[in-house]
Amino acid sequence: MWLTQRVRRGAVIAVAMTLGAALTTPGAGSSVNAAACNMVTMPFAGLDGAALTPTTYRSSDPSPVSYVRWRGVAPSFDGMPLSVDVTVPCGPARRRPTVVMAHGFTDDKTVWEETDRSGTVHSTQRASNDRWNNVWFASRGYSVLNYTARGWRDSCGPDTPGWVGSTPPPQCAPFQYWIHLDDARWEVRDAQWLTGGLVQSGIADRHRLAITGGSYGGAPTAMAALLAGNVVCGAASTPAKLGPDPCAGKSDGDLAPWRTPNGRSRLNWAAALPLYTFADLLAVIAPNGRASDGSALAPPNGNDARPFGVPLAGTVSGLLLAAQVYGSLAPAGSDPATDIRQSTARLLAGNPFPADEPAVRAGVRWARQRSPIAIRPHGRVPIFWVGGMTDALFPALQPLTMQQQLRRSDPSYPFKLFLGDIGHDYAAERADEWAWVKRRMNTFLDHYLRPDRTPAPPRFDVSATVTRCLDHNAPLAVEHGPTWDDLHPRHVTFRAAADQRTSTTTPGPNGAATDPISTATLPGPNSYKGCRIVRPARVDTTVATYDFPLRRDVVLMGGPIVNTTFSSTGPGVPLSVRVWDVAADGSEQGLVTRGTYRTGPAGEHLRARFQIGVQGYRFPANHRIRVEVTANDSPYLQPSSVPADVTVHSLTITLPVR
């Protein structure tokens, strides 16, 4: 669905850009007298190549917000022009607390922009922008930077004026104008440089800088926080006309102090809020089942690259297509580090993925260069991570593994976490859950940007909702605890011992019914948001199925632990588990959680113990917990290229519960 929505909105954006930045945004309310806004200093003033046009607005809110939106381009650290918008509240000209907003994959700077505090004009894909947009923050006295990331749309992407076919316009051609896929040396440094430019031009208060972003923009948010007051070297150099190059004389991957472009002021973030994003990119695009939430009963975190995992084939191919449509990819042979055509082709070619294969080694290295979890914290920038338990792309194990790593190096690292029914398809994006967490997101942000107004420090705790699937109309339930372990103090275990068979060559109907791409992301008569529901309940004959009746309510809160004994005729099987809630009368079953485990060599009576996706879920009394074990969970996961028959001999599943 996001593809078609972006096509429609992209046409509107292109028309608006052609007409010029000085036009009033439709629905923005009335424009106000420019003199009322003290538009004395242009953002990025003094940076060679910066050119922004101011337009003043009054929002249509009951208590209108008067603000200036500066729209245009600003050079990044290498001189490449990036498309930027800077929103500044009307009032006395002064340095203000500043929020930097990073957009998602295929998006542009406007995705976090609205025309009033509670606008939803541009937030049609996932979370509403209500109380989390440029006008909302301007109403609180903050300046806001929205920019289009390098290589996307109007930042030297296909929406840039002068773009013809696959040929970039003259203003982009001298630079590495293509997307670098969240490389800290490029995208994170772009965000740092632009923020420093606002400080240098007198717009932003260097002591009160915050960054937030969702999905593709969430990972740079987390990386920026972990880098704190540093930039990562290894990209292009900074031309002298823009300022001193902090990376001069340094090697690829070295750190340098983050400063304003003129080099005069050291900078750091006051707070960061990554939303529905990843910590470990490799564990996202090819999970191998070795990740763990760190709970006492769970196996410890393992190596996410050995063995190489099971690709999310449909998602990966869809992302490549979207990048080709809405972004600029590196010209063939020009930049192997960002050649996603080649790396995607190898990923989609299928297993085996031997660890000593050069392409596999390069893919692992590529993913780690873009993963927040690969960055050792260089400060204590407070993080409030908002993640999705029903997010089929960036599951809740991502922020939990990030939190584990931070707490190992610093047990008191300021990391706050919320997990809910939000994020990418097939998450339901419940409005009441977003309303609950946005109140806390704003309080968190206000404390670090306006401590005079919000003096009480936040609690660095964990909150999680109970997902409503078959009980769709149940009231909101949020669980809290000082730590993640506090949310599941007990556990229940179910056991079964009966030989059942599955095969890598046979996809089943329940796999097709639970694919997030074909049943939620892509438009169609049967696409819908929220948990996957099968009506009536059915037994998939291609998988090993075990039913466990319940005498009382069980509230799952965490990642189930699977322990199974099996035999396999082939190596490297993607052994996947799906957990369902089956209604007492068999009228329906809802998918609760899932996970996969890449097995090792073939053999008899092998064992696998692993944790599947974290979830909060109430199983009512008299329902059944249905556990499916399959060797082919396509189209969600890539089927094995090596045929194998699998016999499951026994299954134990342990649920962490409230």
C-alpha positions, 0 to 999 in steps of 0.5 A, a space after each residue: 500500500 505504501 507504494 501507491 500512496 507515495 505515487 499519489 502524494 509524489 505527484 502533488 509534491 512535484 507540482 508544489 515544487 514546480 510552482 515555487 516554495 513561496 506558495 501557501 500549503 493547501 489547508 495551512 490556514 491563512 498566511 500572516 504578515 511577514 513582518 510579524 515573524 522577525 525573519 532576520 536570519 536565513 537558516 544555513 546563512 553563510 554556507 556556500 550554496 544555501 538558498 531558502 525562501 521564507 513563507 509565513 503561516 497561521 495554522 487552522 488550530 482553535 488556538 492558531 500557531 503562527 510560524 515561518 517555513 523556510 524551504 529550499 536547499 542547503 549544502 551537506 558536509 561534502 557540498 551536495 545540495 540537500 532539500 530542507 525545510 526549517 520551521 520556526 515559530 513567530 516571535 523574537 528572533 533567538 536560538 531555540 530548542 530544535 528537533 530534527 526529523 528523519 523520514 522513512 524509506 522512499 519518503 521525503 522531508 514532508 512526511 513529518 510536516 503538517 498544517 496544524 498540530 493534529 494534522 494527518 495530511 501526510 501520515 497515511 502509511 503508518 502512525 498519524 502525525 498528530 502531536 508529532 510534526 513540525 507545527 506541533 513542535 513550533 507551537 511548543 517554541 521549538 524550531 524544526 528541521 525536516 530534510 530529504 535524505 541523500 539520494 531520495 526524491 528531491 535530494 538528488 533523487 528522481 524528484 529533483 529539478 533537472 533530473 532526466 531519466 537516470 541522469 542526475 542534474 548538474 548540481 548533483 553530478 559532482 557528488 556521491 548523490 545516491 542513497 547510502 542506506 543509513 551508512 553512518 559515514 554519510 546519512 548520519 553525518 548529513 544530519 549532524 552537519 545540517 543541525 550544526 548549520 542551524 546552530 551556526 546560523 543562530 537558529 538552534 540552541 546547541 545545548 538543546 538539540 534532539 533527533 527523531 525518525 521512523 523506520 529508515 530514519 530511526 536507525 540514523 537517529 539511534 546511531 547519532 545518539 550513540 555517536 553523541 558528539 562524534 562524526 564517523 569519517 570515511 566519506 567525502 572530504 569537506 571543501 574549504 569554502 564550507 569550513 574545516 574538514 574534521 576528518 582530514 588526515 583520518 582513516 575510514 571509520 575513525 571518529 572526529 569531533 562533531 562541530 558546527 561547519 566553521 569548527 567553532 562549537 562542539 555539539 552533542 544531542 540532548 535526546 533521541 527518539 528512534 521509532 519502529 526501526 532496527 538495531 541489527 540490520 542483518 538480523 532483520 533482513 535475514 534472521 537466523 534464530 540466534 537473537 534473544 531478549 536476554 530474559 532468564 529463560 531465553 538462550 543467550 544472544 548468539 552470532 547473527 551471521 553464523 549461520 547466515 539467516 533466512 532472508 525476508 525475500 518479498 520484503 527485500 525485493 520490494 525495497 529494491 524496487 522502491 529504491 529504484 523508483 523513488 531514489 538514486 542508486 549508485 551507478 554500476 561499478 562506482 561504489 561497491 559499498 552501496 551497490 544494493 542491486 548486487 547484494 540483493 541479487 545474491 540474497 535472493 539467489 538463496 541458500 546455501 550461504 557459506 560464511 567464507 563466500 566473498 559475497 556473503 562476507 561482504 553482505 555481513 560487513 555491509 549490514 553491520 556498517 548500517 546497524 546501531 548495535 555495531 556502535 559502542 556508545 560514546 556518551 550517554 544521550 538519553 534514548 526513548 525507543 518506540 517499537 512494534 511487537 506486531 511489526 513483521 519487518 522490525 520486530 521487538 527483539 530489535 530494541 531489546 537486543 539494543 538495550 541489552 548491549 547498552 546495559 552491558 557496557 553501562 548498566 544505568 544507560 538512559 534507555 526508555 522503551 515502549 512496545 506496542 501494536 505499531 510499526 510496519 505491516 501487519 501492525 494494526 497501528 492502534 490510535 489509543 496506543 499511539 495517543 498513550 505513548 505520544 504523551 510520554 514521547 512529548 514529556 520526554 522530549 520536553 524535559 531535555 529541550 525545555 527542562 524549565 517547563 518539564 523539570 521531572 526527569 523521565 523514568 527509564 523503564 519498559 512499557 508494553 501493550 497487550 495486543 488485541 486480535 480476536 478481541 479487537 474491541 477490548 480496552 487498552 492494556 499497558 504493562 509497566 516495569 522497571 526492566 523488561 524481566 519485570 513484565 514477565 515474572 512467571 512462565 508456563 510450559 506446554 509439551 508434545 511428543 508426536 512425530 509430524 512431518 513438514 518439507 522445505 518444498 511445500 508452502 502451506 495455506 497458513 503461510 500465504 495467509 500470514 504474509 505481510 506483503 501480499 496480505 497487507 502492504 500491497 493493495 487488494 480486496 483482501 488486504 488489511 491491517 492488524 493481526 492475521 486472522 483465519 476464519 474458520 480455524 484450520 489445520 495446515 496439513 503441510 506443517 507439524 501442528 500441536 494444540 494446547 487447550 487452556 483452562 484459564 487465561 494466560 497473558 503472554 508478555 515476552 518471546 516464547 522459547 521453543 525447544 524441539 527435537 527433529 530429523 532432517 534430510 537436508 542441511 540449513 533448513 529454515 525451521 519456522 514456528 507460528 503461534 496462533 490463538 484458536 477460538 473455543 468454537 473454532 470459528 477463527 484463529 489469530 496469529 500471535 507471534 512467529 520466528 525462524 531458526 536456520 538449522 545446521 547439518 542434516 541428521 537424526 534427532 537433532 535439537 534446536 532451542 531458540 526464541 521467537 518474536 516478542 509479543 504481549 497477548 491474552 489467551 482466554 480460557 477455553 481457547 487453544 494455543 496452536 503451534 505450527 512448525 514448518 520448513 517452508 514459511 514462504 512467501 514471508 521467508 525465503 524457501 530453502 534452495 536445498 530440498 529437505 524433509 523434516 520430521 518433528 519428534 517433540 516440541 516444548 514451548 515456554 511462554 513468559 507470562 504476567 
